[in-house]
Amino acid sequence: MMHEYLIPITIKELEEGGFLATSDVLQGLVAQGRTIAETMEIAQDVARKLIESCLEHGDPLPRGLPRNGSRKASVKLVIPVAAGG
């Protein structure tokens, strides 16, 4: 079974070049890339690994981490994650 989560992220341009993505909802999500597209791709991989780690270890998912389809979240990044098992 596959779930999708909506992760609100912030992308900032770095003075030294490149971009940095972080999330107030998913602690630990930090991604840096040369372009916005590369940064988004890295952020998606990091987010997937963080969520999968929570599921594998039986840890609760962060509050405010809505599944795709929720009307409360602004769509920034959709992360498909295979359910644990």
CORBELDA-V26169 format. One line per field, one symbol per residue. phi: phi as a letter, one per 40 degrees, with the letter a starting at -180 (. if undefined). psi: psi as a letter, one per 20 degrees, with the letter a starting at -180 (. if undefined). Layout:
phi=???
psi=???
//
This chain:
phi=.bbbbcbcbbbbccdchgbbbbbccbdgcbbbacbccccccccccccdcccccdcccgcccdcgcccdhccccccbacbcbccci
psi=ppqpqpoprppqpqhjqaqpprphgnpioppprhrggggggghggggghgghggghjjqqqqqjnqqpipihqppgppopppqq.
//
